[in-house]
């Protein structure tokens, strides 16, 4: 298994380089000049503009700037300088990461709990009215764009019925409050965006859980458990669900990048100061170092999530053999 993991990681290096190169090309070919975006509407002389461009390296050829950033990133662990925020990229990401971990972690927990329960309900009521209505609701929520669901949630639960705040992480003046009151205020602001992000994802997971449970219910070990007189609830919740965990683990592994990179749509709608909002601001400002660092981080997490999902599948199902003929493809 260790050899399989190392082989997967080594094979991912060229893929990561391709993703970073394509990202750099797309950012560089976007309209606008980074120096002009940095200067803004202030009138400056051509000499001052040239000095600003030289100070940030904008006067160098694009391939040279890319190779310089890549070598500093890979060899020295330096992520570059954020032009838009006037600070190192590492500091900008470190400032946005806790907010995204809180939002995405809460949403991921809600996704797993609600998705498994939702899918089990549909599987137990297979063909019945509850299965049809729950399946229709899951398909509807999964198909709706997250930003639209977020705006409708704000309209319904923050404007028409003011139960939750519409944006931000804290109320105005919360810095002067006691710690317990700040924690409650944070939970109050977190509830709506986490629910929007978690419920939309749970709708997709529920359909996978339903399919997995219905496929497992006919297995020999489930029939043997039913023959021993095990009740329907325990049969689904323990025996059948354990056999259906493989697609759930796969989905959870692929959700790992979102846990750190954040949801751009939800963070933007709710003005949540996380990684998704940082990525959007960097794209608008053509802050290439931030865009490249976030792309590298997200791509690495996609690779890690896929690898962890494969390893967890092998641990849950002994029939899955990694890196061997007839096993899971490497």
URPE-V428129 format. One record per helix or strand of 2 or more residues. SS is the DSSP state (2 for helix, 1 for strand). FROM is the first residue (numbers start at 1). TO is the last residue. If there is no record, write none. Layout:
<<SS & FROM & TO> <SS & FROM & TO>>
//
This chain:
<<2 & 2 & 28> <2 & 34 & 39> <2 & 46 & 55> <2 & 62 & 75> <1 & 81 & 82> <1 & 87 & 88> <2 & 89 & 124> <2 & 129 & 143> <2 & 146 & 160> <2 & 174 & 176> <2 & 179 & 216> <2 & 220 & 227> <2 & 232 & 243> <2 & 245 & 254> <2 & 256 & 261> <2 & 264 & 269> <2 & 275 & 284> <2 & 288 & 316>>
//
